Amino acid sequence: MVLFEVFINGIILGGMYGLIALGLNLQYGVARILNLSYGEFFVGGAFTAFFTIMLWQYNPLLSLFISMPIAFAMNWLIYQYLMTPLIRRAPDQDALDADVVLVTFGLFFVFQGLALVYWSGDLRGYTFLSTPVNFLGATLAMNRLLALLGACLIAAVLFVILRRTRFGAALRAITIDPVAAGLVGIDVRRYSALAFAAGGALAAASGMLVSTFISFSATTGVAYTLKALIVVIMAGVGRVTGTLAAGVLLGVVEALGGYLIDPALTIAINFGLFMLILLLRPTGLFTRA
């Protein structure tokens, strides 16, 4: 029964990883921008939820109506005024990747510095829906189940948008070949900007949901950026719907490895699985040959 509870908690942990990685896969897979400041929008969503419940005494879920539009607008502006000049001057994708890494790395320090000035580096947390729930003999917290449900809901909505709408068809075309997409009349710059902005909004949403059960600070964004990047590479760049499954796989392996081997080795287990997938399936688990 203990092993089953560890397995269930691994699924919930993996759902959190998948939720965090969904937005980065939109930015990296569609807009082809590796945003190293991605985790700072996760932190922004977490702090917005914290202030909503601790200062204003409202339900932290309401903070989504503040953090997501702000994150969407900020990421849209970043793409239009920082990324677009880089895209225009880059001779190829490799040169663009190098420029983007440097610029977003600088943005990471700017955002983190502002967060430290205004919010300090102290760990923050709050209590919300921490009621224990019994599931087939395993005891789980309601807030963790909420995060898992939110991850599944967001993944389902993205799947429907990508597969059933013209907007989603345009995004998938850009993911496959942006040059060919432009030749058939798709406004690549416009759709890429929207995908990049939507990725930032999803980062804020994941920060809000995860903050209900995990402490955070102004400096935790980089850890979540790294974890999201691992999940994106495991799923396959541009495979938005496979991101949740890859996150669950990572969470289950981490939970079982920590329980059966040693909790101190969870990071080593994460990167061991990551390297194994890079060796065996370098394009990701959910990409077609």
Helices and strands as residue ranges (DSSP letters): H 2-29, H 38-54, G 60-63, H 64-78, I 79-83, H 84-89, H 93-119, E 132-135, E 138-141, H 142-164, H 166-176, H 178-183, H 188-210, H 221-235, H 240-260, G 263-265, H 266-280
